[in-house]
């Protein structure tokens, strides 16, 4: 088990992308069921040409009123400013299938999301960024959220490979979708990196297709 300086991933990945065997960091509790992607990142911010800077707009309409005055929200609290593990409740990330939602969370600083359940497309979009979505039962999540509230500087250790989570003196079992767990642990979550690593096979397959001309074949790898 190994990690980068940021607490996630491995510098010597087995696959084409960095492995994500575990994530460590302080937590931030975001309570409430059915928090959808429009709440995570309002639709007006989807006009951005790139994802750069999107993190500052995470939960924007829940954090600010119409006159940009701060409202009560964990993402506005200084004690959670450096958190990297978001602890949510049920059906987190439901609604429209916008990839901007996990992009905003990741660029705010979130490396893993722990919750009761996740919308399938949201979880898939998180996987594409190497961000694990880990589930546990209602009572365990409530206990973890309360502990984070009481211990904002306390470390949470999410072991993706072993499907366990440790905080304080507590350890609990968590679940990671098997396909997601395998992709993260084996460093195969980045589809672009996978295609680049298998450029020869991609070129060979494309060359066998009658409707792909030579000038449209992908470049051969070095």
Residue pairs with C-beta under 8 A, 6 or more apart in sequence:
1 21
1 22
1 159
1 161
2 10
2 11
2 12
2 19
2 21
3 9
3 10
3 21
3 22
3 23
3 24
4 10
4 11
4 18
6 84
6 111
7 23
7 24
7 25
7 84
7 111
8 20
8 22
8 23
8 24
8 84
8 111
8 112
8 130
9 18
9 19
9 20
9 130
10 18
10 19
10 20
10 21
10 187
11 18
13 19
13 187
14 186
14 187
15 186
15 187
15 188
15 193
15 194
15 197
16 187
16 188
16 190
16 193
16 194
16 196
16 197
17 130
17 187
17 188
17 189
17 190
17 193
17 194
18 130
18 187
19 184
19 185
19 186
19 187
20 130
20 132
20 160
20 184
20 185
20 187
20 189
21 159
21 160
21 161
21 184
21 185
22 157
22 158
22 159
22 160
22 161
23 84
23 85
23 111
23 112
23 132
23 157
23 158
23 160
24 155
24 156
24 157
24 158
25 82
25 83
25 84
25 85
25 111
25 112
25 155
25 156
26 80
26 82
26 83
26 84
26 85
26 148
26 152
26 153
26 154
26 155
26 156
27 80
27 83
27 85
27 86
27 87
27 114
27 144
27 148
27 152
27 154
27 156
27 167
28 74
28 75
28 80
28 83
28 85
28 86
28 87
28 110
28 148
29 74
29 87
29 144
29 145
29 146
29 148
29 149
30 59
30 74
30 75
30 86
30 87
30 88
30 92
31 88
31 89
31 145
32 89
33 89
33 90
33 91
33 116
34 90
34 91
34 94
35 88
35 89
35 91
35 92
35 93
35 94
36 93
36 94
36 95
36 96
37 93
37 94
37 95
37 96
37 97
37 98
37 100
37 101
37 119
37 122
38 95
38 96
39 59
39 61
39 62
39 95
40 58
40 59
40 93
40 101
40 104
40 105
41 54
41 57
41 58
41 59
41 60
41 98
41 100
41 101
41 103
41 104
42 57
42 60
42 61
43 98
45 54
45 57
45 60
45 100
45 104
46 98
46 100
48 54
48 100
51 100
51 103
51 104
51 107
52 107
53 107
54 100
54 103
54 104
54 107
55 104
55 105
55 106
55 107
55 108
55 109
56 108
57 104
58 75
58 104
58 105
58 107
58 108
59 73
59 75
62 71
62 73
63 70
63 71
63 73
63 75
63 76
64 70
64 71
65 71
70 76
74 80
75 108
77 152
79 152
79 153
80 152
82 109
83 109
83 110
83 152
84 109
84 110
84 111
84 112
85 110
85 111
85 112
85 113
85 114
85 156
85 158
86 105
86 110
86 112
86 113
86 114
86 115
87 113
87 114
87 115
87 141
87 144
87 145
87 148
87 156
88 113
88 114
88 115
88 116
88 141
89 115
89 116
89 138
89 141
90 115
90 116
90 117
90 138
91 116
91 117
91 118
91 119
92 113
92 115
92 116
92 117
92 118
92 119
92 122
93 101
93 102
93 118
93 119
93 121
93 122
93 123
93 126
94 119
94 122
95 119
97 121
97 122
97 125
99 125
99 128
101 122
101 125
102 122
102 125
102 126
102 128
102 129
102 131
103 129
105 113
105 131
106 129
106 131
110 131
111 131
112 131
112 132
112 133
112 134
112 158
112 160
113 126
113 131
113 132
113 133
113 134
114 134
114 135
114 136
114 141
114 144
114 156
114 158
114 165
114 174
115 133
115 134
115 135
115 136
115 141
116 135
116 136
116 137
116 138
116 141
117 135
118 126
118 133
118 135
122 133
123 133
123 177
123 180
126 132
126 133
127 133
127 180
127 183
127 184
127 189
128 189
128 190
128 191
130 184
130 189
130 190
132 158
132 160
132 176
132 180
132 184
133 176
133 177
133 180
134 158
134 160
134 163
134 165
134 174
134 175
134 176
135 174
135 175
135 176
136 144
136 165
136 172
136 173
136 174
136 175
140 172
143 170
144 156
144 165
144 167
144 172
147 154
147 167
147 168
147 170
148 154
148 156
148 167
151 167
151 168
154 167
154 168
155 167
156 165
156 166
156 167
157 165
157 166
157 167
158 165
158 174
159 165
159 166
160 176
160 181
160 184
160 185
161 181
161 185
163 173
163 174
163 175
163 176
163 181
164 171
164 172
164 173
164 174
165 171
165 172
165 173
165 174
176 184
180 189
182 188
183 189
188 194
195 202
196 221
199 218
199 219
199 220
199 221
200 220
200 221
202 218
203 217
203 218
203 219
203 220
206 212
206 216
206 217
206 218
207 214
207 217
